[in-house]
Amino acid sequence: MRSAIAICCLIFLSQMGLSQNLSPLDQNLRQGRLYIYWGWNIGWYTKSDITFSGDDYQFTLKKVIANDRQSPFALDPYLNPLAATIPQYNFRIGYFIKEHWDVSFGIDHMKYVVQTDQIVKISGYIENTETLYDGIYEDDDIVIAEDFLLFEHTDGLNYGNIEVRRSDQLFDFNKVKINLTEGLGGGMLIPRTNTTLLNKERYDEFHMSGFGLHGVVGINATFFNVFFIQSELRGGYINMPDIRTTISTNDSASQSFFFSQLNIVFGGLINLNKKTKADKK
């Protein structure tokens, strides 16, 4: 939560202070340019209360710890086009509607894995499952063991979102330009959740589960006004009131949490204008 708030504060402070003093991107004439990028992320999540509901149970696990799941770095899958969606990735396509402003659509493919064997508090009831977990709970301790619960958005925690960003030039080294980018966005969560709950048959399909809001700030290095490398720090809030957990539509889960994300992306600019001042030089 602190990281998300810090990022949002940084965005507004930089917008108010830096954008008035930095060199504009007018000479780049980005207006009318399309950009596309692809890259990878590392993610962190705050503790979350997760509520599970079904015909024979209604309980909440409190302050559950979850982590991301990084694919070991190798040419395969990171640079294998046929396996490109296996690692945690970021894809975005945007359009500069003004010299400083762009609107974009992106997909953040994150992974969220509840840590097994952790001890958490549980409140609620479980009955008629013919497991040792049947009972009534009032803030009792319970171990998240594999025979009780496996809960992960690993294919993945898919966040499709729309952003509005502002860009300002920090330095101009002729063929290389260093820019500050910052923005706000929001969208929908469409996770593919891998869940095993109380020996029930799992459900592992894409399902629209909720929404997210976020802020982002990044540093961009653009080469020859065509290619760029960008590092981003993103933070925000995710709320999913309708998570599918088993093959039964009567079973569901809900949770909300804050997240932070460090991204490194690579992309290119496509000039959709017939002719610009930059082209005349």
QUIHUTA-V300102 format. One line per field, one symbol per residue. ss: DSSP state (H for helix, E for strand, - for the rest). psi: psi as a letter, one per 20 degrees, with the letter a starting at -180 (. if undefined). A space follows every 10 residues. Layout:
# QUIHUTA-V300102
ss = ???
psi = ???
This chain:
# QUIHUTA-V300102
ss = -HHHHHHHHH HHHHHHH--- --E--HHH-- --EEEEEEEE EEEEE--EEE EEEE--EEEE EEEE-EE--- ----HHHH-- HHH-----EE EEEEEE---- EEEEEEEEEE EEEE----EE EEEEEE---- ----EEEEEE EEE-----EE EEEEEEEEEE EEEEEEEEEE EE---EEEEE EEEEEEEEEE EEEEEEE--- -E---EEEEE EEEEEEEEEE EEE---EEEE EEEEEEEEEE EEEE-E---- -EEEEEEEEE EEEEEEEEEE E-----HHHH -
psi = ghhggggggh ghghghghhi hqprjgihli pjqqqpqqar qpqqqrqqpp ppqahjqoqp pplppqrrop ppprhoihjo hijhjgrorp pqprpohrhi pqprprponr poopprjqpr qppbqpqkik riiprppnlq qqpnrhigpp opnjkbnonp qpqpqqpqpg qokeipppqp qqrqrrbqpm qopopooljq pqpmrppoib rqqrqqqrpp oppkkgqqpp pqpqqappon impphrhpii prqqrqrqqq ppqpqpaqpp oiqhprhhhh .
